[in-house]
Amino acid sequence: MTLGNPPIRCCFVITSMPVGGAEMLLVSLMRGLDPNRVRPEIVCLKEAGPLGDEIAKEYPLHANLVGGKYDVMVVARLARLFRERHIDAVVTVGAGDKMFWGRLAAKLAGVRVIASALHSTGWPDGVGRLNRLLTPITDAFIGVADSHGEFLKTFEGFPSHKVNVIRNGVDCDRFHPVAEARSQVRQELGLASTDSLIGIVAALRPEKNHSMLVAAMDRLRDKYPNLHALIIGEGPERGTIEALRAELGLNDRIHLLGNRSDTPRLLSACDIFTLCSLNEASPVSILEALACQTPVVATDVGSIGETVIDGQTGRLVPSQDVDAFAGAIADLLADPQLRRAMGERGRQLVMDTGSLTSMVNGYDQLIHRIHAVKQKRSPISMRQISLPLSS
């Protein structure tokens, strides 16, 4: 039997894989990992979803393991799967049920590395009491920004030595300024080449607070009669957004584009990127916009202030302050030179601190570090022995 140093088999546990920021981030992470060091797999407790169907063509994917919210047998199913697949590391993605069931099953299966990656703060993604109970069996909690790491320590109460910060990262080769995008996108939408364009990329969910952008468009309509907004994403709030748009008479000014595969081009076409979320950690969409040299106007929540540096890479406004939001957009629309300078500084910031390479390296090093420590304590691994499978 050859002991050697085979790649670590790492399973990411998530609810499903719709088109969203955390899910896109996971896809980028899996594709970025060196298969000679980490072999990724994914578990979707529920259906695979659109991104799940896509990533299943490249990596092992296991879906539909939970029958309902109180289906406790999911623990046995997950534990059996981890043993059958000889999983060395389990990383749960997000809070909620997958964080609880994934870690508990990993412990029961004897998985060496157990970690939880968290991508938001507070409602609707609070960790909760039950998840805190599993802190002793968890090797690492992963925050996505410095202030997010502090939040995990102070608010969630996780031990400091278990909290690790791995910044979200984007592929700066894919997300970059596209010179011809400005005219192309406007032409496709039937707009004039001189029309101003602002955008948002976010799942249409309540906490993303798209109504604030619609309200800001209403306030800006008279001063900027040629201003249009792109809303990119899908979700349960589409009907609410469409109704408010119609009520304010903005059907011809606000364009709901749904999920798109050409996000870099759309971001490059925008004069300003916006985000009006009620809570966030470090949203990937902001990193993507800045990588395309598009300045950002966003609400000052979570760790957004670490990338949207007020006056440098964009503008920050108080949460739910529509007047301040509209005012910040107006200020940037009136100053093309300032927008250009902010965009250039924003791309440099992302390249320095938020690249895909740095994120992938962070996960690789964390998983290997914990695995090495555990291996010293218990040199016989699941990969070297045959374990009986529970029924």
Beta strands, then each sheet from edge to edge (+ up, - down):
strand 1: 8-14
strand 2: 38-44
strand 3: 61-63
strand 4: 89-93
strand 5: 113-117
strand 6: 140-143
strand 7: 163-165
strand 8: 196-201
strand 9: 227-232
strand 10: 254-258
strand 11: 272-275
strand 12: 296-299
strand 13: 314-317
sheet 1: 3+ 2+ 1+ 4+ 5+ 6+ 7+
sheet 2: 10+ 9+ 8+ 11+ 12+ 13+
end
